[in-house]
Amino acid sequence: ALLLAIAWMLNYGSWNYIFYLEVMKNEFEMLMIGSLVMLAAMTKSAQIPFSSWLPAAMAAPTPVSALVHSSTLVTAGVYLLIRFNILLSSSWLGQFLLLLSGLTMFMAGLGANFEFDLKKIIALSTLSQLGLMMSI
């Protein structure tokens, strides 16, 4: 989805979307670019319906993989949404992302209450905090 959004931005002649984002934020092309970027950020930050990979990756046998997934990899999607905040706040994409991130927070918090493995509890806590960051 991210590669498709980058290729679609080439139609405007530049990857620097800041220059034309304010002028064209209500057009269909920008809505499609915003939805592709939001889809890429949701998969990277493990939001519902893509939330099953993060607890499985963090419960891996090596503690280094848990640290890498919790601290660096999943926050790239949040940074991507910070860069595209103008596009998301001016359309219905922001409300849709708020709904899905709220569901992710609820699902991860509820799942962590019934888990016994400490690694899974930490993974679900990380997932809940990612839902909070995506909703903000």
Phi, psi and omega in degrees: 000323180292321178293324176294321178294321178294317179294324179291327178291341176293340176297336179273356177093356182202154173271351180277086187287347182299326184292323184247007182289319183291326183283321190248025186287346181257007180270164184294323181296318179291328175294321178291319177296318178296320179290326177291321178293321178294322176296318178295320179290326179291322178288324180289324182262012171058049175273162177300134006267013182255029190267002185279341185280332186291311177296327178291323180286325181281340178270014178295162185295335183267134179288341180293321180294324177295319180292317181295317182291323185281332188258323190244311191293315187282343180278353178293325177293324178293319178296322179298321179287330176296321179291329182257027186293331179295319181288324183282329183281342183263004180225185180284353180296327179294318179292323178295319178293324177296319178296313182291324179288326174295320175295324178294317177300314181295315182295316181290321178293320178292320179292326180291333179291333184252016181257148180250335180283129185293325179294321178291325178296318178293321179295318179288329174294319176297319179296322177295319178292328175294322175298322177295316180294323180290326179288328178289000000 
